[in-house]
Structures are given as C-alpha cells and as structure tokens.
Amino acid sequence: MTDVMNISPNLRALVFIGFIGGYTTFSTFMIENLNLIRSSEVKGMVMNLLLNNLLGLVLVIAGFMFGKYFINLMRG
C-alpha cells in the first residue's frame, strides 16, 4: 500500500516505528496497570504509575543535563 502511495522511507519509518511503536508501548503500560487493578493490587498500580512517570521525568532531565555538559566539554 505504501508503494502505491509513494510515501518516503523517512515518513514511513516515522509512522510505523514512531507512532505505532509508541502506541503499543503505551498500551502495554496501561494493560499492566489494568491487570494490577483487576487483581486488587491498587497500591501496586499507583506505584507503577508514579515510579514510571517520576523516574522517567528525572531521567529525561538528567539526559538534558548530561547532554549540555557533554556539548560544553566537546567545545572546550
């Protein structure tokens, strides 16, 4: 189908790897939380949500800080 529509390889990669890959990752995360609720492990579900989101944010901030440090280090 993409060959007929002449979609560039970069756009194809963005759609199939980026958007669809992100959707399936998020869906898996949410189904894990739903399964925790179904098994009456609400505390585990809350911990899963908080830790994934808070640690993710902390690691993104650390990545930005490391990136700035590395760029400044390379510039001399």
C-alpha positions in Angstrom: 0.0 0.0 0.0 2.8 2.5 0.8 4.5 1.7 -2.5 1.3 2.7 -4.4 1.0 6.0 -2.4 4.7 6.9 -2.9 5.4 7.6 0.8 9.0 8.4 1.6 11.0 5.9 3.6 11.5 8.5 6.4 7.8 9.2 6.7 7.1 5.5 6.6 9.6 5.0 9.5 8.1 7.8 11.5 4.6 6.4 11.2 5.3 2.7 11.7 8.2 2.9 14.2 7.4 6.2 15.9 3.6 6.5 16.3 2.6 2.8 16.2 5.6 1.8 18.3 4.8 4.4 20.9 1.1 3.4 20.9 1.9 -0.3 21.5 4.3 0.7 24.3 1.7 2.9 26.0 -0.9 0.2 25.5 1.3 -2.4 27.3 1.9 0.0 30.1 -1.8 0.7 30.6 -2.8 -3.0 30.4 -0.3 -3.7 33.1 -2.0 -1.1 35.3 -5.4 -2.5 34.4 -4.3 -6.0 35.4 -3.0 -4.7 38.7 -6.4 -3.2 39.4 -8.2 -6.4 38.4 -6.1 -8.4 40.9 -6.9 -5.8 43.6 -3.4 -4.5 43.7 -4.3 -0.8 43.6 -1.2 0.1 45.6 1.0 -1.7 43.1 -0.8 0.1 40.2 -0.3 3.5 41.9 3.4 2.8 42.5 3.7 1.6 38.9 2.2 4.9 37.6 4.2 7.1 39.9 7.5 5.4 39.6 7.4 5.1 35.8 6.4 8.7 35.3 8.5 10.3 38.0 11.6 8.3 37.2 11.1 8.9 33.5 11.0 12.6 34.1 14.0 12.5 36.3 16.0 10.5 33.7 14.9 12.9 30.9 16.1 15.9 33.0 19.4 14.0 33.7 19.8 13.3 30.0 19.4 17.0 29.1 21.9 18.0 31.8 24.4 15.3 30.6 23.9 16.5 27.0 24.6 20.1 27.9 27.7 19.0 29.9 28.9 16.9 27.0 28.4 19.6 24.4 30.3 22.1 26.6 33.0 19.6 27.2 33.4 19.0 23.4 33.5 22.7 22.7 36.4 23.1 25.1 
